[in-house]
Amino acid sequence: MYRIVGIPNIYWSGNEREFNAIVIDLLGDTLSTLLVNSKHKFSLKTVLMLADQIVKYAQTIAWKNRICSFQKLHSPRHQTNQLLDRIDR
């Protein structure tokens, strides 16, 4: 996947015994750790900053997925194109 600041890279995902597992980058403290360090209460400013970041990440991921889908759809090896090539021959 594309490297997006603030979104961890996925290195591996799969099954290990009876567990589903994923290996990703560790980007920093979790929200749980930050909440404990702030005495279990975020300020309004912190909540608004988190909401702004979450919306930006969601928009960036959606935009990247649109680009990937568009590139796959219009690639010469797309299944529809292969099927049309076979019909034309």
Secondary structure, 3 states (H helix, E strand, C coil): CCCCCCCCCEEEEEEECCEEEEEECCCCCCHHHHHHHCCCCCCHHHHHHHHHHHHHHHHHHHHHHHHHHHHHHCCCCCHHHHHHHHHHC
